[in-house]
Amino acid sequence: RMAPTRNSRSRDRVRSLLLASLMTAAATVPVCGQGSRAGTGMRVGVSFGGIATFGLTAEYYDGNESLDLTVGTWSFRDLSVAVVARHYFGAGEALPFVGGGLWLVAARPEDGRAGFATVLHAPLGVDLQPGHRHAVGLALNVNRAIWVRRTDPDDDLPLNRRLVPLPGIYYRWTR
């Protein structure tokens, strides 16, 4: 039997992650008689981790669907912007979610050219709503770079295609 290659191990990890996501989604699908998150509105808040050390968030939601915008920074010498479509499952105070979107990063070092990156961004997590207008969320943001312009013009290493998980938390207030 041949030893697994690097690409086959990577494919196995992607398949495992997708299977775990689907199992989580299937386990939390509402059953008959169970309601869903009702209404349309806007939530604003702050985030820590995920796409930035610190970020500001705005989310427009309509029932169990939402569009989420996060703007943040890692070190105040860069800018991260993520746009994600989310789907929430179930009803109640704890709502699991999955999402998908893009994360754009721009960095300008003191000496060198500006660097940019475009990253596929897929958050998996749970949104906890202990109060009527307040929510706290935990997310595992699974990311994969699709394009990079490095700050060092001599750096011509190939793009790393592995999945990078970044945990994050957030607080949001419903307007």
Secondary structure, DSSP 4 states (H G I P E B T S, - for coil): -PPPPHHHHHHHHHHHHHHHHHHHHHHTSPPTT------EEEEEEEEEETTEEEEEEEEEEETTEEEEEEEEESSSSEEEEEEEEEEE-SSSSEEEEEEEEEEEEEE--SSS--EEEEEEEEEEEEEE--SSSEEEEEEEEEEEEEEEE-SSTT--PPPP-S-EEEEEEEEEEE-
